[in-house]
Amino acid sequence: MFDEIPLTRPTTPLLDQINSPADLKQLAPDQLPSLANELREFLLYSVGQTGGHFGAGLGVVELTIALHYVFDTPEDRLIWDVGHQAYPHKILTGRRDQMLTIRQPDGLAAFPARHESEFDAFGVGHSSTSISAALGMRIASQLQKTHRNCIAIIGDGAMSAGMAFEALNHAGAVDDNLLVILNDNNMSISHAVGGLSSYFARMWASKPYNFFRSWSKRILSRLPPALKAAHKAEEYLKGMVSPGTLFEEIGFNYIGLIDGHDIHRLIEILQNIKTLRGPQLLHVVTQKGKGYSKAEQDPFGMHALSKINSAASQQENSPTSTSAQSPTYSQIFGQWLCDMAAIDPLLVGITPAMGDGSGMQQFAAEFPERFHDVAIAEQHAVTLASGMACDGLKPIVAIYSTFLQRGYDQLIHDVALQNLNVLFALDRAGLVGEDGPTHAGSFDISFLRCIPNMIIMTPSNEAETRKLLSTGFAHQGPAAVRYPRGKGPGAIASNSLEGVPIGKAVIRRQGASVAILAFGAMLAPALDAAEILDATVVDMRFVKPLDEELIGEMTTRHQLLVTLEENAIMGGAGSAVNEYLASANYQIPMLNLGLPDKFLNHGKVSRMLAQAGLDGAGIAESIRKKLKQCKIQSEAV
């Protein structure tokens, strides 16, 4: 048990010998518990140096060792659901010395990535994809007549998503060899592991039992009533000592519950499972944060860690530990939510497992009967909101931009098509930094803009965020407010719940030849560039509807129009302006600036924006080039 994060690299003689799973297999079984302790300590040290997720990783140390010890990776496929569990996997697969670069520019990704290692069988970021991917690989193996094992490791939180059960249902129908490991780390599915359930789990994974099971099926298949009775008897027996009846009904052979920290028991059961035919589900119970006392006591609060330095060695800083004078956008939303709920009893808050990250803790505490965390089920969250709206409630779906992509069909058919009063609070819009392209909110303007009835708002600072949330809440129909991760420029938000006129932009700076139409958080760098070029800057506020009157005015008074957004250029806010100008027959040179047509690797947001030419200097340089190309004279160029 560790009470503190190591500040210096720990001594790890066994771990230092492991550069691949082949090296791991050279260790004797009685050395593996010591290796687990070293791996756990090194994981704490490395995450302390870089920041990142570590609670789930600490919980699967023994499971990771056992999987690589029993199976022949990378030929056998390990598919990790999300990347939070995969840090020990990275350490054991040749990336130990690179762990201090994780989530850093040009360093390791925070999640499994196929380009990074042959041991990363499938790239992940969003949850609940592992079973589908593993089944796809198993079907490919079958058609290509190979004999590799395919193993999906999924947490109980990710198992709450409909996609996971869709895959389970298909896997049961395919009836091919597939192993799904359910890593239950917060007791949301199972109770404590007991001696009886552990005994039966070993029995159900044993060769004699499964030989007898297969033999009995063949014999009793000649007598269908007897076969049905035997199946029911087995089902009732398993139901008495385990929660596995559901999986059995789908078509899986359920094996559990297993102590996920008993490495020798894990190895024994995994070795037996390798010999079994058909889809298998192994249910292991682990402790999130295992081995680090503070994480064991607070597994949710210690889910991730900010970088530790010697001056703050006793403090685990969280990503949201901001001063009261400078709240994050999430905190602005959370306070607005509570204020609006206090005056409107019909307001309801919904989130798909993003309550803490979206700033809803206070709302959940003050209005528990109006707070609904639906777990990792984005599609359900959106349609749940539409059902509420049909019967007079005013639902607000707080969701990260990247995760709304998973509920797109429901957004179109269940909300927009019926023109329902649902407000989407889109956190983490734009670049998100160290979490990388899987979590970047780079596409929401593009995919929302084409949906009829949608209102899309892009607040430029904290004060504007509050105003536009109020605007969207008062609007009769679907609306979305997108705002970035972290802090804004420091604009003081009032306690007012007043909105703004829909579709009206605001001029923030008067200039000469160039007009910059800035959407959202790009207002700050736009003003920086405008000071260099003496340009006009418009805070557009709305992507849909656009302030067409003001755009027309800017067109007649300037020689170059520039659009600026932290979204994909293709189909984004700039495209909306282009479409309007073309339809209205305006003739003016245009420059659309935004995120390039590629996935941007992880790094610091400020550096990523600069590399994309979206800081003040980069914007000014792009405008200079365009002015020269168009042979437009400007005193500031």
BADO-243810 format. One record per residue (C-alpha): x, z, y; residue in one letter. Coordinates in steps of 0.25 Angstrom, whole numbers. Example, Ala and Ser with C-alpha at 12.3 -4.5 7.8 and 13.67 -1.06 7.14 Angstrom:
REM residues 2
<atom <49 31 -18> 'A'>;
<atom <55 29 -4> 'S'>;
This chain:
REM residues 637
<atom <0 0 0> 'M'>;
<atom <5 -4 14> 'F'>;
<atom <1 4 26> 'D'>;
<atom <8 -5 36> 'E'>;
<atom <12 -20 38> 'I'>;
<atom <27 -22 35> 'P'>;
<atom <34 -26 47> 'L'>;
<atom <47 -31 40> 'T'>;
<atom <47 -39 27> 'R'>;
<atom <45 -31 15> 'P'>;
<atom <54 -31 3> 'T'>;
<atom <47 -40 -8> 'T'>;
<atom <57 -42 -19> 'P'>;
<atom <47 -48 -29> 'L'>;
<atom <39 -56 -18> 'L'>;
<atom <52 -62 -13> 'D'>;
<atom <54 -68 -27> 'Q'>;
<atom <41 -76 -26> 'I'>;
<atom <42 -90 -20> 'N'>;
<atom <31 -96 -29> 'S'>;
<atom <21 -91 -39> 'P'>;
<atom <31 -96 -50> 'A'>;
<atom <40 -85 -45> 'D'>;
<atom <29 -75 -46> 'L'>;
<atom <26 -78 -60> 'K'>;
<atom <41 -73 -63> 'Q'>;
<atom <37 -59 -60> 'L'>;
<atom <33 -49 -71> 'A'>;
<atom <18 -44 -70> 'P'>;
<atom <23 -30 -67> 'D'>;
<atom <30 -35 -54> 'Q'>;
<atom <18 -41 -48> 'L'>;
<atom <12 -28 -42> 'P'>;
<atom <25 -26 -35> 'S'>;
<atom <24 -41 -30> 'L'>;
<atom <10 -38 -25> 'A'>;
<atom <15 -27 -17> 'N'>;
<atom <26 -35 -11> 'E'>;
<atom <17 -47 -8> 'L'>;
<atom <7 -38 -1> 'R'>;
<atom <18 -31 8> 'E'>;
<atom <24 -45 11> 'F'>;
<atom <10 -50 15> 'L'>;
<atom <8 -38 24> 'L'>;
<atom <22 -41 31> 'Y'>;
<atom <20 -56 33> 'S'>;
<atom <6 -55 38> 'V'>;
<atom <11 -44 48> 'G'>;
<atom <21 -53 53> 'Q'>;
<atom <12 -65 55> 'T'>;
<atom <-2 -60 55> 'G'>;
<atom <-13 -65 46> 'G'>;
<atom <-23 -62 35> 'H'>;
<atom <-18 -52 25> 'F'>;
<atom <-29 -43 20> 'G'>;
<atom <-34 -53 10> 'A'>;
<atom <-20 -57 6> 'G'>;
<atom <-16 -42 3> 'L'>;
<atom <-28 -42 -6> 'G'>;
<atom <-25 -53 -15> 'V'>;
<atom <-10 -51 -17> 'V'>;
<atom <-11 -47 -32> 'E'>;
<atom <-21 -58 -34> 'L'>;
<atom <-12 -69 -28> 'T'>;
<atom <0 -64 -37> 'I'>;
<atom <-9 -64 -49> 'A'>;
<atom <-14 -78 -46> 'L'>;
<atom <0 -84 -44> 'H'>;
<atom <5 -76 -56> 'Y'>;
<atom <-6 -82 -66> 'V'>;
<atom <-9 -96 -61> 'F'>;
<atom <1 -107 -59> 'D'>;
<atom <0 -110 -44> 'T'>;
<atom <1 -120 -37> 'P'>;
<atom <-4 -128 -49> 'E'>;
<atom <-15 -118 -51> 'D'>;
<atom <-23 -118 -38> 'R'>;
<atom <-25 -105 -30> 'L'>;
<atom <-36 -107 -19> 'I'>;
<atom <-36 -96 -9> 'W'>;
<atom <-49 -94 -2> 'D'>;
<atom <-45 -93 13> 'V'>;
<atom <-31 -89 16> 'G'>;
<atom <-32 -74 18> 'H'>;
<atom <-29 -72 4> 'Q'>;
<atom <-18 -82 2> 'A'>;
<atom <-6 -75 9> 'Y'>;
<atom <-1 -69 -4> 'P'>;
<atom <-2 -82 -10> 'H'>;
<atom <6 -89 1> 'K'>;
<atom <17 -78 -1> 'I'>;
<atom <18 -80 -16> 'L'>;
<atom <18 -96 -15> 'T'>;
<atom <31 -98 -8> 'G'>;
<atom <27 -94 6> 'R'>;
<atom <32 -80 7> 'R'>;
<atom <43 -82 18> 'D'>;
<atom <33 -91 26> 'Q'>;
<atom <22 -80 27> 'M'>;
<atom <28 -75 40> 'L'>;
<atom <24 -89 46> 'T'>;
<atom <9 -88 42> 'I'>;
<atom <0 -92 52> 'R'>;
<atom <11 -95 62> 'Q'>;
<atom <14 -109 67> 'P'>;
<atom <20 -118 56> 'D'>;
<atom <19 -106 47> 'G'>;
<atom <10 -104 34> 'L'>;
<atom <-4 -106 36> 'A'>;
<atom <-14 -93 35> 'A'>;
<atom <-21 -100 23> 'F'>;
<atom <-18 -108 11> 'P'>;
<atom <-14 -122 15> 'A'>;
<atom <-11 -133 5> 'R'>;
<atom <0 -139 14> 'H'>;
<atom <8 -126 14> 'E'>;
<atom <9 -123 -1> 'S'>;
<atom <6 -130 -14> 'E'>;
<atom <1 -116 -18> 'F'>;
<atom <-10 -117 -8> 'D'>;
<atom <-20 -125 -16> 'A'>;
<atom <-31 -126 -5> 'F'>;
<atom <-30 -124 10> 'G'>;
<atom <-40 -114 15> 'V'>;
<atom <-45 -107 28> 'G'>;
<atom <-60 -106 27> 'H'>;
<atom <-65 -97 15> 'S'>;
<atom <-73 -100 3> 'S'>;
<atom <-66 -113 -1> 'T'>;
<atom <-57 -109 -13> 'S'>;
<atom <-67 -110 -24> 'I'>;
<atom <-71 -124 -20> 'S'>;
<atom <-57 -129 -19> 'A'>;
<atom <-52 -122 -32> 'A'>;
<atom <-64 -129 -39> 'L'>;
<atom <-60 -142 -33> 'G'>;
<atom <-46 -141 -38> 'M'>;
<atom <-51 -137 -52> 'R'>;
<atom <-59 -149 -53> 'I'>;
<atom <-48 -157 -48> 'A'>;
<atom <-39 -151 -59> 'S'>;
<atom <-49 -154 -69> 'Q'>;
<atom <-51 -169 -65> 'L'>;
<atom <-35 -170 -65> 'Q'>;
<atom <-34 -163 -78> 'K'>;
<atom <-25 -152 -73> 'T'>;
<atom <-26 -138 -77> 'H'>;
<atom <-24 -130 -65> 'R'>;
<atom <-31 -117 -62> 'N'>;
<atom <-39 -116 -49> 'C'>;
<atom <-41 -103 -43> 'I'>;
<atom <-49 -99 -30> 'A'>;
<atom <-47 -86 -24> 'I'>;
<atom <-59 -82 -15> 'I'>;
<atom <-62 -69 -7> 'G'>;
<atom <-75 -62 -8> 'D'>;
<atom <-78 -66 7> 'G'>;
<atom <-75 -81 4> 'A'>;
<atom <-84 -80 -8> 'M'>;
<atom <-96 -77 2> 'S'>;
<atom <-96 -92 6> 'A'>;
<atom <-106 -102 0> 'G'>;
<atom <-94 -112 -2> 'M'>;
<atom <-88 -102 -12> 'A'>;
<atom <-101 -101 -20> 'F'>;
<atom <-103 -116 -20> 'E'>;
<atom <-89 -118 -26> 'A'>;
<atom <-92 -107 -37> 'L'>;
<atom <-105 -114 -40> 'N'>;
<atom <-98 -127 -42> 'H'>;
<atom <-86 -121 -50> 'A'>;
<atom <-96 -115 -60> 'G'>;
<atom <-103 -128 -62> 'A'>;
<atom <-89 -135 -64> 'V'>;
<atom <-85 -125 -74> 'D'>;
<atom <-71 -128 -73> 'D'>;
<atom <-59 -118 -73> 'N'>;
<atom <-59 -111 -59> 'L'>;
<atom <-55 -97 -55> 'L'>;
<atom <-61 -91 -43> 'V'>;
<atom <-55 -77 -39> 'I'>;
<atom <-64 -69 -30> 'L'>;
<atom <-56 -60 -22> 'N'>;
<atom <-65 -49 -18> 'D'>;
<atom <-58 -41 -7> 'N'>;
<atom <-69 -33 0> 'N'>;
<atom <-79 -29 -10> 'M'>;
<atom <-90 -38 -5> 'S'>;
<atom <-93 -43 -19> 'I'>;
<atom <-88 -33 -29> 'S'>;
<atom <-87 -18 -31> 'H'>;
<atom <-74 -11 -34> 'A'>;
<atom <-67 -16 -47> 'V'>;
<atom <-71 -7 -58> 'G'>;
<atom <-65 -5 -72> 'G'>;
<atom <-76 -11 -79> 'L'>;
<atom <-77 -24 -71> 'S'>;
<atom <-62 -25 -72> 'S'>;
<atom <-62 -24 -87> 'Y'>;
<atom <-73 -34 -88> 'F'>;
<atom <-66 -44 -79> 'A'>;
<atom <-54 -43 -88> 'R'>;
<atom <-63 -46 -100> 'M'>;
<atom <-70 -58 -93> 'W'>;
<atom <-56 -64 -90> 'A'>;
<atom <-51 -61 -104> 'S'>;
<atom <-48 -72 -114> 'K'>;
<atom <-56 -66 -126> 'P'>;
<atom <-68 -64 -117> 'Y'>;
<atom <-68 -78 -112> 'N'>;
<atom <-66 -84 -126> 'F'>;
<atom <-77 -76 -131> 'F'>;
<atom <-86 -80 -119> 'R'>;
<atom <-83 -95 -121> 'S'>;
<atom <-85 -94 -136> 'W'>;
<atom <-98 -87 -134> 'S'>;
<atom <-103 -98 -125> 'K'>;
<atom <-99 -109 -135> 'R'>;
<atom <-106 -102 -147> 'I'>;
<atom <-119 -97 -139> 'L'>;
<atom <-120 -111 -132> 'S'>;
<atom <-128 -115 -145> 'R'>;
<atom <-138 -104 -142> 'L'>;
<atom <-141 -105 -127> 'P'>;
<atom <-150 -92 -127> 'P'>;
<atom <-138 -84 -132> 'A'>;
<atom <-128 -90 -123> 'L'>;
<atom <-137 -87 -111> 'K'>;
<atom <-139 -72 -116> 'A'>;
<atom <-124 -71 -118> 'A'>;
<atom <-121 -76 -104> 'H'>;
<atom <-131 -67 -98> 'K'>;
<atom <-125 -55 -105> 'A'>;
<atom <-111 -59 -100> 'E'>;
<atom <-117 -60 -86> 'E'>;
<atom <-124 -47 -86> 'Y'>;
<atom <-111 -40 -91> 'L'>;
<atom <-103 -46 -80> 'K'>;
<atom <-114 -43 -70> 'G'>;
<atom <-113 -28 -73> 'M'>;
<atom <-98 -27 -70> 'V'>;
<atom <-95 -38 -60> 'S'>;
<atom <-102 -46 -49> 'P'>;
<atom <-99 -59 -56> 'G'>;
<atom <-113 -63 -60> 'T'>;
<atom <-114 -73 -49> 'L'>;
<atom <-101 -80 -52> 'F'>;
<atom <-105 -80 -67> 'E'>;
<atom <-118 -87 -64> 'E'>;
<atom <-111 -98 -56> 'I'>;
<atom <-102 -101 -68> 'G'>;
<atom <-90 -93 -66> 'F'>;
<atom <-84 -83 -76> 'N'>;
<atom <-83 -70 -67> 'Y'>;
<atom <-71 -61 -69> 'I'>;
<atom <-70 -48 -61> 'G'>;
<atom <-69 -39 -55> 'L'>;
<atom <-53 -38 -54> 'I'>;
<atom <-44 -29 -46> 'D'>;
<atom <-37 -39 -38> 'G'>;
<atom <-25 -30 -36> 'H'>;
<atom <-22 -28 -51> 'D'>;
<atom <-12 -39 -52> 'I'>;
<atom <-10 -38 -67> 'H'>;
<atom <-25 -38 -70> 'R'>;
<atom <-27 -50 -61> 'L'>;
<atom <-16 -58 -69> 'I'>;
<atom <-22 -54 -82> 'E'>;
<atom <-36 -60 -78> 'I'>;
<atom <-30 -72 -71> 'L'>;
<atom <-22 -76 -83> 'Q'>;
<atom <-35 -74 -92> 'N'>;
<atom <-43 -82 -82> 'I'>;
<atom <-33 -94 -83> 'K'>;
<atom <-38 -96 -97> 'T'>;
<atom <-53 -96 -94> 'L'>;
<atom <-61 -108 -93> 'R'>;
<atom <-72 -111 -82> 'G'>;
<atom <-73 -105 -68> 'P'>;
<atom <-69 -90 -67> 'Q'>;
<atom <-71 -80 -55> 'L'>;
<atom <-61 -69 -54> 'L'>;
<atom <-66 -58 -45> 'H'>;
<atom <-55 -49 -40> 'V'>;
<atom <-56 -37 -30> 'V'>;
<atom <-45 -35 -20> 'T'>;
<atom <-43 -27 -8> 'Q'>;
<atom <-41 -34 5> 'K'>;
<atom <-28 -29 12> 'G'>;
<atom <-23 -23 -1> 'K'>;
<atom <-10 -15 0> 'G'>;
<atom <-11 -13 16> 'Y'>;
<atom <-18 0 19> 'S'>;
<atom <-24 -5 32> 'K'>;
<atom <-30 -18 26> 'A'>;
<atom <-36 -10 14> 'E'>;
<atom <-43 -1 24> 'Q'>;
<atom <-48 -12 33> 'D'>;
<atom <-48 -25 25> 'P'>;
<atom <-56 -32 36> 'F'>;
<atom <-49 -28 48> 'G'>;
<atom <-35 -31 41> 'M'>;
<atom <-39 -44 36> 'H'>;
<atom <-29 -50 45> 'A'>;
<atom <-17 -46 53> 'L'>;
<atom <-10 -49 66> 'S'>;
<atom <5 -50 67> 'K'>;
<atom <12 -37 67> 'I'>;
<atom <24 -34 75> 'N'>;
<atom <33 -22 75> 'S'>;
<atom <27 -17 88> 'A'>;
<atom <14 -17 82> 'A'>;
<atom <17 -13 68> 'S'>;
<atom <6 -3 67> 'Q'>;
<atom <-5 -12 72> 'Q'>;
<atom <-12 -23 64> 'E'>;
<atom <-17 -32 76> 'N'>;
<atom <-29 -40 73> 'S'>;
<atom <-31 -54 78> 'P'>;
<atom <-42 -48 87> 'T'>;
<atom <-35 -36 93> 'S'>;
<atom <-37 -41 107> 'T'>;
<atom <-38 -32 119> 'S'>;
<atom <-51 -29 125> 'A'>;
<atom <-47 -36 138> 'Q'>;
<atom <-45 -49 131> 'S'>;
<atom <-56 -51 120> 'P'>;
<atom <-55 -62 110> 'T'>;
<atom <-66 -73 110> 'Y'>;
<atom <-71 -67 97> 'S'>;
<atom <-73 -53 104> 'Q'>;
<atom <-80 -60 116> 'I'>;
<atom <-90 -66 106> 'F'>;
<atom <-92 -53 99> 'G'>;
<atom <-95 -45 112> 'Q'>;
<atom <-104 -56 117> 'W'>;
<atom <-111 -56 103> 'L'>;
<atom <-114 -41 105> 'C'>;
<atom <-118 -42 119> 'D'>;
<atom <-128 -53 116> 'M'>;
<atom <-133 -46 103> 'A'>;
<atom <-136 -34 112> 'A'>;
<atom <-146 -42 120> 'I'>;
<atom <-152 -52 110> 'D'>;
<atom <-157 -46 97> 'P'>;
<atom <-158 -59 90> 'L'>;
<atom <-143 -62 90> 'L'>;
<atom <-137 -62 77> 'V'>;
<atom <-122 -64 73> 'G'>;
<atom <-117 -71 61> 'I'>;
<atom <-103 -73 56> 'T'>;
<atom <-97 -79 43> 'P'>;
<atom <-87 -68 40> 'A'>;
<atom <-81 -69 54> 'M'>;
<atom <-87 -57 61> 'G'>;
<atom <-74 -50 64> 'D'>;
<atom <-67 -62 69> 'G'>;
<atom <-78 -67 77> 'S'>;
<atom <-79 -54 85> 'G'>;
<atom <-92 -49 79> 'M'>;
<atom <-88 -35 75> 'Q'>;
<atom <-95 -28 86> 'Q'>;
<atom <-108 -36 84> 'F'>;
<atom <-108 -33 69> 'A'>;
<atom <-107 -18 73> 'A'>;
<atom <-117 -18 84> 'E'>;
<atom <-127 -28 78> 'F'>;
<atom <-125 -27 63> 'P'>;
<atom <-139 -32 60> 'E'>;
<atom <-136 -44 68> 'R'>;
<atom <-123 -47 62> 'F'>;
<atom <-121 -56 50> 'H'>;
<atom <-108 -59 43> 'D'>;
<atom <-111 -69 32> 'V'>;
<atom <-97 -69 26> 'A'>;
<atom <-90 -82 24> 'I'>;
<atom <-102 -91 25> 'A'>;
<atom <-102 -100 37> 'E'>;
<atom <-113 -109 32> 'Q'>;
<atom <-122 -97 30> 'H'>;
<atom <-119 -91 43> 'A'>;
<atom <-123 -103 50> 'V'>;
<atom <-136 -105 43> 'T'>;
<atom <-139 -90 43> 'L'>;
<atom <-139 -91 58> 'A'>;
<atom <-148 -103 58> 'S'>;
<atom <-158 -95 50> 'G'>;
<atom <-157 -84 60> 'M'>;
<atom <-159 -93 72> 'A'>;
<atom <-171 -100 65> 'C'>;
<atom <-178 -86 66> 'D'>;
<atom <-175 -82 80> 'G'>;
<atom <-161 -75 79> 'L'>;
<atom <-149 -79 87> 'K'>;
<atom <-137 -80 78> 'P'>;
<atom <-123 -82 82> 'I'>;
<atom <-113 -87 72> 'V'>;
<atom <-99 -81 74> 'A'>;
<atom <-90 -90 66> 'I'>;
<atom <-76 -96 68> 'Y'>;
<atom <-76 -111 72> 'S'>;
<atom <-69 -115 59> 'T'>;
<atom <-79 -108 50> 'F'>;
<atom <-91 -114 57> 'L'>;
<atom <-86 -127 51> 'Q'>;
<atom <-91 -122 37> 'R'>;
<atom <-105 -120 42> 'G'>;
<atom <-106 -134 49> 'Y'>;
<atom <-118 -139 40> 'D'>;
<atom <-126 -127 43> 'Q'>;
<atom <-122 -128 58> 'L'>;
<atom <-128 -142 59> 'I'>;
<atom <-140 -141 49> 'H'>;
<atom <-144 -126 51> 'D'>;
<atom <-141 -123 65> 'V'>;
<atom <-140 -136 74> 'A'>;
<atom <-150 -144 67> 'L'>;
<atom <-161 -134 69> 'Q'>;
<atom <-155 -131 83> 'N'>;
<atom <-154 -116 80> 'L'>;
<atom <-149 -105 90> 'N'>;
<atom <-136 -102 83> 'V'>;
<atom <-124 -98 91> 'L'>;
<atom <-110 -101 85> 'F'>;
<atom <-99 -92 90> 'A'>;
<atom <-86 -100 85> 'L'>;
<atom <-74 -92 85> 'D'>;
<atom <-60 -97 83> 'R'>;
<atom <-63 -111 89> 'A'>;
<atom <-51 -119 91> 'G'>;
<atom <-37 -115 86> 'L'>;
<atom <-36 -102 79> 'V'>;
<atom <-21 -101 77> 'G'>;
<atom <-14 -95 65> 'E'>;
<atom <-26 -97 56> 'D'>;
<atom <-24 -112 57> 'G'>;
<atom <-33 -124 55> 'P'>;
<atom <-42 -118 45> 'T'>;
<atom <-47 -109 55> 'H'>;
<atom <-46 -117 68> 'A'>;
<atom <-59 -120 75> 'G'>;
<atom <-55 -134 79> 'S'>;
<atom <-68 -142 76> 'F'>;
<atom <-80 -134 80> 'D'>;
<atom <-82 -142 93> 'I'>;
<atom <-81 -155 85> 'S'>;
<atom <-91 -151 74> 'F'>;
<atom <-101 -144 83> 'L'>;
<atom <-102 -154 94> 'R'>;
<atom <-109 -165 85> 'C'>;
<atom <-120 -155 81> 'I'>;
<atom <-133 -157 89> 'P'>;
<atom <-139 -145 96> 'N'>;
<atom <-125 -138 96> 'M'>;
<atom <-120 -131 109> 'I'>;
<atom <-105 -129 109> 'I'>;
<atom <-98 -120 119> 'M'>;
<atom <-83 -118 121> 'T'>;
<atom <-80 -106 129> 'P'>;
<atom <-67 -106 137> 'S'>;
<atom <-64 -91 138> 'N'>;
<atom <-70 -77 134> 'E'>;
<atom <-80 -77 146> 'A'>;
<atom <-85 -91 142> 'E'>;
<atom <-87 -87 128> 'T'>;
<atom <-96 -76 131> 'R'>;
<atom <-104 -86 140> 'K'>;
<atom <-105 -97 130> 'L'>;
<atom <-109 -88 119> 'L'>;
<atom <-121 -83 127> 'S'>;
<atom <-124 -98 130> 'T'>;
<atom <-124 -101 116> 'G'>;
<atom <-133 -89 112> 'F'>;
<atom <-143 -93 122> 'A'>;
<atom <-143 -108 118> 'H'>;
<atom <-155 -112 110> 'Q'>;
<atom <-148 -119 98> 'G'>;
<atom <-135 -119 91> 'P'>;
<atom <-122 -116 100> 'A'>;
<atom <-107 -113 97> 'A'>;
<atom <-97 -106 106> 'V'>;
<atom <-83 -109 101> 'R'>;
<atom <-71 -100 106> 'Y'>;
<atom <-57 -98 101> 'P'>;
<atom <-50 -87 93> 'R'>;
<atom <-44 -75 101> 'G'>;
<atom <-43 -73 115> 'K'>;
<atom <-47 -81 127> 'G'>;
<atom <-41 -83 141> 'P'>;
<atom <-46 -69 145> 'G'>;
<atom <-59 -73 153> 'A'>;
<atom <-67 -60 155> 'I'>;
<atom <-81 -61 148> 'A'>;
<atom <-92 -54 155> 'S'>;
<atom <-103 -47 148> 'N'>;
<atom <-113 -57 152> 'S'>;
<atom <-122 -65 141> 'L'>;
<atom <-125 -76 151> 'E'>;
<atom <-122 -90 146> 'G'>;
<atom <-119 -103 153> 'V'>;
<atom <-126 -116 155> 'P'>;
<atom <-125 -125 142> 'I'>;
<atom <-116 -137 144> 'G'>;
<atom <-110 -133 157> 'K'>;
<atom <-95 -133 159> 'A'>;
<atom <-87 -126 170> 'V'>;
<atom <-75 -132 179> 'I'>;
<atom <-64 -122 178> 'R'>;
<atom <-54 -129 186> 'R'>;
<atom <-55 -141 196> 'Q'>;
<atom <-43 -151 195> 'G'>;
<atom <-40 -166 198> 'A'>;
<atom <-39 -178 189> 'S'>;
<atom <-41 -171 175> 'V'>;
<atom <-53 -163 170> 'A'>;
<atom <-51 -155 158> 'I'>;
<atom <-63 -151 150> 'L'>;
<atom <-60 -139 142> 'A'>;
<atom <-68 -133 131> 'F'>;
<atom <-67 -119 127> 'G'>;
<atom <-53 -111 126> 'A'>;
<atom <-46 -124 131> 'M'>;
<atom <-50 -120 145> 'L'>;
<atom <-38 -112 147> 'A'>;
<atom <-27 -122 144> 'P'>;
<atom <-36 -132 151> 'A'>;
<atom <-34 -124 164> 'L'>;
<atom <-19 -123 161> 'D'>;
<atom <-18 -138 160> 'A'>;
<atom <-27 -140 172> 'A'>;
<atom <-17 -132 181> 'E'>;
<atom <-6 -141 177> 'I'>;
<atom <-14 -154 180> 'L'>;
<atom <-24 -149 190> 'D'>;
<atom <-36 -153 181> 'A'>;
<atom <-50 -149 181> 'T'>;
<atom <-54 -140 170> 'V'>;
<atom <-69 -139 164> 'V'>;
<atom <-73 -127 155> 'D'>;
<atom <-82 -136 147> 'M'>;
<atom <-89 -124 139> 'R'>;
<atom <-98 -133 131> 'F'>;
<atom <-94 -144 121> 'V'>;
<atom <-109 -147 119> 'K'>;
<atom <-116 -149 128> 'P'>;
<atom <-105 -154 137> 'L'>;
<atom <-106 -153 152> 'D'>;
<atom <-107 -168 154> 'E'>;
<atom <-110 -167 169> 'E'>;
<atom <-97 -159 171> 'L'>;
<atom <-89 -169 162> 'I'>;
<atom <-95 -181 170> 'G'>;
<atom <-90 -174 183> 'E'>;
<atom <-76 -171 178> 'M'>;
<atom <-76 -186 174> 'T'>;
<atom <-79 -191 187> 'T'>;
<atom <-69 -182 195> 'R'>;
<atom <-57 -183 185> 'H'>;
<atom <-48 -194 179> 'Q'>;
<atom <-46 -187 166> 'L'>;
<atom <-55 -179 157> 'L'>;
<atom <-48 -169 147> 'V'>;
<atom <-56 -162 136> 'T'>;
<atom <-49 -149 130> 'L'>;
<atom <-54 -142 118> 'E'>;
<atom <-48 -133 106> 'E'>;
<atom <-56 -142 96> 'N'>;
<atom <-53 -154 89> 'A'>;
<atom <-53 -166 98> 'I'>;
<atom <-61 -175 89> 'M'>;
<atom <-75 -172 91> 'G'>;
<atom <-73 -161 100> 'G'>;
<atom <-77 -157 115> 'A'>;
<atom <-68 -168 120> 'G'>;
<atom <-75 -178 111> 'S'>;
<atom <-88 -173 117> 'A'>;
<atom <-84 -176 131> 'V'>;
<atom <-79 -190 127> 'N'>;
<atom <-92 -193 121> 'E'>;
<atom <-100 -189 134> 'Y'>;
<atom <-91 -196 143> 'L'>;
<atom <-92 -209 134> 'A'>;
<atom <-107 -208 134> 'S'>;
<atom <-108 -206 149> 'A'>;
<atom <-98 -218 152> 'N'>;
<atom <-88 -209 159> 'Y'>;
<atom <-74 -216 160> 'Q'>;
<atom <-63 -206 161> 'I'>;
<atom <-50 -204 153> 'P'>;
<atom <-52 -192 143> 'M'>;
<atom <-42 -183 136> 'L'>;
<atom <-47 -174 124> 'N'>;
<atom <-38 -163 121> 'L'>;
<atom <-41 -153 109> 'G'>;
<atom <-36 -150 95> 'L'>;
<atom <-29 -162 88> 'P'>;
<atom <-35 -169 75> 'D'>;
<atom <-27 -161 65> 'K'>;
<atom <-27 -147 60> 'F'>;
<atom <-18 -138 68> 'L'>;
<atom <-9 -128 60> 'N'>;
<atom <-10 -113 63> 'H'>;
<atom <-2 -106 74> 'G'>;
<atom <-4 -100 87> 'K'>;
<atom <-16 -105 95> 'V'>;
<atom <-8 -107 108> 'S'>;
<atom <3 -115 100> 'R'>;
<atom <-7 -123 93> 'M'>;
<atom <-14 -127 106> 'L'>;
<atom <-1 -130 113> 'A'>;
<atom <2 -139 101> 'Q'>;
<atom <-11 -146 102> 'A'>;
<atom <-9 -148 117> 'G'>;
<atom <-20 -139 121> 'L'>;
<atom <-12 -129 130> 'D'>;
<atom <-12 -131 145> 'G'>;
<atom <2 -138 144> 'A'>;
<atom <-3 -147 133> 'G'>;
<atom <-16 -151 139> 'I'>;
<atom <-9 -154 152> 'A'>;
<atom <1 -163 145> 'E'>;
<atom <-10 -170 138> 'S'>;
<atom <-18 -173 151> 'I'>;
<atom <-5 -178 158> 'R'>;
<atom <-3 -188 146> 'K'>;
<atom <-17 -193 147> 'K'>;
<atom <-17 -194 163> 'L'>;
<atom <-4 -203 161> 'K'>;
<atom <-11 -211 150> 'Q'>;
<atom <-23 -214 159> 'C'>;
<atom <-14 -215 171> 'K'>;
<atom <-21 -205 179> 'I'>;
<atom <-14 -199 191> 'Q'>;
<atom <-15 -184 193> 'S'>;
<atom <-7 -176 202> 'E'>;
<atom <-4 -165 192> 'A'>;
<atom <2 -174 181> 'V'>;
